[in-house]
């Protein structure tokens, strides 16, 4: 896959790679995509829970278990 980045964005990416310890710009972009994927999955699960019948209490332990499930499932 190829993407076009403006010079300003390319410079930002290169700065992030240098300052945050990434090996390549591809590694940085993949990390951003993984984080976005995880956020989307969590958002979908929260919406499903909000529209489902009343069930378990949504306390801190519940959300930590949910986050663990999302992390374990990983990207498709």
N, C-alpha and C positions, 0 to 999 in steps of 0.2 A: 504494500500500500504506500502510495506517495501522497504527501500533502504539501501545499504551498503555504509558506509563512511570510508575512511581510517582514521587512528588515527589522522593524521595531520589535515584533514578536520573536523573531529569530534571535535577536540580541538578548531579549529577556530570557528565553530558554537557555541560551548559552551561559548566561550569568547564573541561572538556577543550577545548571549542571555543575558549574565550577564551585559555587558556594555551598551547595547542599550535598556534595559527595556522590553525585551520580556519575557513572562511568561514561554514559553516552546520552545524547538528547533523546534517543529512542527509549532508553530506560526511564527517563523523566516523564515522557509522554505516556508510556505504559502505566506508570504509577498513577498519573492523573486519571487515566481511563479506569483503572481498577477501583480507585476511590469513588469515582462517579458511579460506576456499576454497583458498588456496595451501597451507596446512598439511595440509588434507585430501588434496589431490592428492599432496603429497609423501609423506604417510603411506601412501596407497594404493600408490604406486610402491615404497616401501620394503618393504611387505608382499609385493607381487608379486615383488620381487627376493629376499626372504628365503625364499620358497616355491618359487623356480625352481631349475632345475639349476645346479650350480656353474658360474660363468663368470668374467668379468673381476674383477680385484682392485678392491675398493671402497676406494680411497684418497681423499685430499682432492681430487684433480683430478676423480675420478669424481663425487663429490658436488657439486662446483661446476658441472660440466656438467649434472647432473640439475637443480640449482636453476635454472640458466639456461633449460633447456627448460621448466620449470614457469612461470617468469616470462614467457617468450616466448609460451607458449600462452594465458596470461591466462584470465579467466573466460569461461564459455560465452556 
